[in-house]
Amino acid sequence: MSDEAEAAAQPESERRPGKRMDREDWIERGVAIRAGFYIFGTHLFAGFVWLLFYLGEHTNK
């Protein structure tokens, strides 16, 4: 078997030691970004609801 055929038969992760596949990196990055948006969005919404309760409590009736 030639060197080129052996290199093609190996998984990509073994051909580039120390680096993972690009697809895995994109998936991990996407999950981290999505989780950040969900956490930030949830806190933003909770803060808005808290503000509505605060303002409603201090209205002149």
N, C-alpha and C positions, 0 to 999 in steps of 0.2 A: 504494500500500500504506500502511496506517495505521501509526502508531508502535507500537501494541500488537501488530499482526501481525508487524512487523519484530522486535520484542523477543522474541516467541514463537518466531520462526524461528531466532534465534541460539542457539548452545549455551549452557548454563548458565555455563560457565567464562568466557565473554565477557560475560555479563550482570553478573557480579559480579567485576570485575577485582581481582586480588590474592588471591582465595580459590579454593581448589580444590573439587572436588565432595565432598560429605560422605561418599559411599561410599568414595572413595579414601582419605580420612583414616581411616575405620574399618578398612579393610583394612591400611593401614600400621601403625596402632596395634595391631591384632591380631597382626600378624607380629612386631612388637617385643616385645609381652608374651609371646607364645609362645616366642620365642627366649630371652628372659630366664629363663623357667621351665625350659626345656631346659638352659640353661647352669648355672643354679643347682642344678637337680636332679641333673645329672651330677656336679657337684662335691660335692654332699652325699653321693651314693652312693659316689663314690670315697673320700671321707673316712671313711665308715662301713667300707668294705672295708679301708682302711689301718688303722683302729682295731682291727678284728678281727685282722689280721696282727700288729699291735703287741702286743695283749693275748695272743695265742697264743704269741708269741715269749718273753714274760716269765712264763709260767706255771711253777709248780713241778711238775716231772715226777717 
